[in-house]
Amino acid sequence: MGHDEDLKFTPLYDLHRELGGKMVPFAGYAMPVQYPAGILTEHKATRAAAGLFDVSHMGQAWLEGADVAASLETLVPGDIKGLLPGQIRYTLLMAADGGILDDLMVTRPLDDADGSRLFLVVNAACKDQDFAHIATRLAGRARLTRLDDRALLALQGPKATEVMARLGPAANDLVFMTASPVAVAGIDCLVSRSGYTGEDGFEISVPADRAVALARALLAEPEVSPIGLGARDSLRLEAGLCLYGHDIDTTTDPIEASLAWTVPKRRREAADFPGAARVLAALKDGVARRRVGIRPLGRAPAREGTAVALPGGGAVVGIVTSGGFGPSVDGPVAMGYVPPDLARAGTAVDLIVRGKPLPAEIVSLPFAPHRYAKA
């Protein structure tokens, strides 16, 4: 990676280099795209055992106020008021026109008896504008405090619980989408049973000055491998999860993104979130396009931007928004947008790769089954 004075560094930067990480610019940070084992091996190690990801570039913040859940609901369509202590919600930061500004995780802390605090995690590339947007829109109602002094690690995979049984056993009491303070390797952390790979696992918020010690303790366990951005992307793609800026952005609304489940009945009836008019019209009248899974029938991957066409030299009708090789399914996988009448699983389409139409079909998501720790 060339020298770039504008890049930022996570607390684990030197450890990444020590581990042989190939560093690349990503969302304004120098991040490891892969380690010497390679993306394919890292991907399979996460699916078979446990992978450790540095996601410290993502934004963490406290949002505090007398009725903070109601305040945040003025910016998102999710049921934030209904969060119980220790619960996490995936929701969307919405623009007034119904486009998606970002997707984020919202946690009500376990000790939040008076309902005055929420913990937010937003995407790295959006965090400055997200936090400015939230702070400005909620000024006088809630106070946002950035947690730039904290790092964030993700431990993902079927053997993550075996690791935690030794280093932070209380974490294994959590179920999917819940969080609690837990001491991991003797370090006080905020641990959530969540992640973005489709696997069971944990995200661990830790003070930045303890991040290296925590990462070294986790990597010392025989099940754990360091994982870079390359495998992180193939894992989340196989899990059918959206990547902001690719599968969703300010031009997409939750319904065409197949995220209608993020808008619960109470919020639909109240129509009290930004973009409600567009979202509710989409629910009532339908959408012009819909996010789907796409399986190329050959071995050639369809990258982002690949055109989706009707079979047999027909018109271009859609576009691939994420694509690549899926090691767990041993073939190329993609997500993209097509008209609703083509969104049914089994529908034949062509993908225009280097000017040639290649056969593909619409499939149900996810490509690899989710293995979350449900209650």
Secondary structure as GFF3:
##gff-version 3
##sequence-region A 1 375
A	DSSP	alpha_helix	13	18	.	.	.	ID=ss1
A	DSSP	beta_strand	22	26	.	.	.	ID=ss2
A	DSSP	beta_strand	29	34	.	.	.	ID=ss3
A	DSSP	alpha_helix	39	48	.	.	.	ID=ss4
A	DSSP	beta_strand	50	54	.	.	.	ID=ss5
A	DSSP	beta_strand	59	64	.	.	.	ID=ss6
A	DSSP	alpha_helix	68	73	.	.	.	ID=ss7
A	DSSP	beta_strand	88	94	.	.	.	ID=ss8
A	DSSP	beta_strand	100	107	.	.	.	ID=ss9
A	DSSP	beta_strand	117	122	.	.	.	ID=ss10
A	DSSP	three_ten_helix	124	126	.	.	.	ID=ss11
A	DSSP	alpha_helix	127	137	.	.	.	ID=ss12
A	DSSP	beta_strand	143	146	.	.	.	ID=ss13
A	DSSP	beta_strand	150	156	.	.	.	ID=ss14
A	DSSP	alpha_helix	160	167	.	.	.	ID=ss15
A	DSSP	three_ten_helix	169	173	.	.	.	ID=ss16
A	DSSP	beta_strand	179	184	.	.	.	ID=ss17
A	DSSP	beta_strand	187	192	.	.	.	ID=ss18
A	DSSP	beta_strand	201	207	.	.	.	ID=ss19
A	DSSP	three_ten_helix	208	210	.	.	.	ID=ss20
A	DSSP	alpha_helix	211	219	.	.	.	ID=ss21
A	DSSP	beta_strand	224	227	.	.	.	ID=ss22
A	DSSP	alpha_helix	229	238	.	.	.	ID=ss23
A	DSSP	three_ten_helix	260	262	.	.	.	ID=ss24
A	DSSP	alpha_helix	265	270	.	.	.	ID=ss25
A	DSSP	alpha_helix	276	285	.	.	.	ID=ss26
A	DSSP	beta_strand	290	296	.	.	.	ID=ss27
A	DSSP	beta_strand	307	309	.	.	.	ID=ss28
A	DSSP	beta_strand	316	326	.	.	.	ID=ss29
A	DSSP	beta_strand	331	338	.	.	.	ID=ss30
A	DSSP	three_ten_helix	340	342	.	.	.	ID=ss31
A	DSSP	beta_strand	348	353	.	.	.	ID=ss32
A	DSSP	beta_strand	356	363	.	.	.	ID=ss33
###
